[in-house]
Each structure stands twice: as structure tokens, then as C-alpha cells.
Amino acid sequence: MSASTITLPEIEAKAAEVFAFPQRPQDRLRIALHKLDEALRAQARATSDFRSAMGELKSKVGGMQDGMVAYRDALDRTATEIDRAVKKAKELQETAQRMVPQG
């Protein structure tokens, strides 16, 4: 297969295009400023997206914190109920021991 018979897909052909480098300094400056402006816009979008993501993270962490406080409160209530149940069980055990005839 010779080099003249190789056909590139359209995308590869466009990628292989050679762009002429601007010869005039003002053209190079204009292109450089245009590229800088594009980069600054991209940076602004990325910064905005980052701030948005951080706000969402703050909200999610706040929700987790609220959930943890509720969970801790539920555990505290459960511990209090367990302490009360243990105390009642000991009272019942003492009552049962008093009711058993000593003999």
C-alpha cells in the first residue's frame, strides 16, 4: 500500500491540518489575547463550579451533622431507658428475694 492510497477518516484529516502561524506581531498578539481571554473565562467557570460544589458540600455536611446530633440524642435517651430498666430489674430481684421464704 503506497502513501497516496492511505485515506484518513475525516476527523484525523482535520486534526492533521497545518495552521499557518501569523506573521504579523499584531496578529500574534491578538490571537494570544484571545486565547488568554478564553483561558480566563474557563478559569472563571471552574471557580464558579468549585464554589458551587463547596456550597453543596457544606450543606451536605450540615445535614450529616444534624443527623449525628439526632442520633446522639437517641442514644442518650436509650441509655437513660436502659439505666431505668436495670434499676427496676434490681428492685424486682430484691423484692423476689424478700418474698422467698428463708429456711
PEQUI-V885522 format. One record per pair of residues at least 4 apart in sequence whose C-alpha atoms are under 8 Angstrom apart, sorted by the first residue. I is the first residue (numbers start at 0). J is the second residue. D is the distance in whole Angstrom. If there is no record, write none. Layout:
<<I,J,D> <I,J,D>>
//
This chain:
<<0,4,7> <0,5,7> <1,5,7> <7,11,6> <7,12,6> <8,12,6> <9,13,6> <10,14,6> <11,15,6> <12,16,7> <21,26,6> <21,27,6> <22,26,7> <22,27,7> <23,27,6> <24,28,6> <25,29,6> <26,30,6> <27,31,6> <28,32,6> <29,33,6> <30,34,6> <31,35,6> <32,36,6> <33,37,6> <34,38,6> <35,39,6> <36,40,6> <37,41,6> <38,42,6> <39,43,6> <40,44,6> <41,45,6> <42,46,6> <43,47,6> <44,48,6> <45,49,6> <46,50,6> <47,51,6> <48,52,6> <49,53,6> <50,54,6> <51,55,6> <52,56,6> <53,57,6> <54,58,6> <55,59,6> <56,60,6> <57,61,6> <58,62,6> <59,63,6> <60,64,6> <61,65,6> <62,66,6> <63,67,6> <64,68,6> <65,69,6> <66,70,6> <67,71,6> <68,72,6> <69,73,6> <70,74,6> <71,75,6> <72,76,6> <73,77,6> <74,78,6> <75,79,6> <76,80,6> <77,81,6> <78,82,6> <79,83,6> <80,84,6> <81,85,6> <82,86,6> <83,87,6> <84,88,6> <85,89,6> <86,90,6> <87,91,6> <88,92,6> <89,93,6> <90,94,6> <91,95,6> <92,96,6> <93,97,6> <94,98,6> <95,99,6>>
//
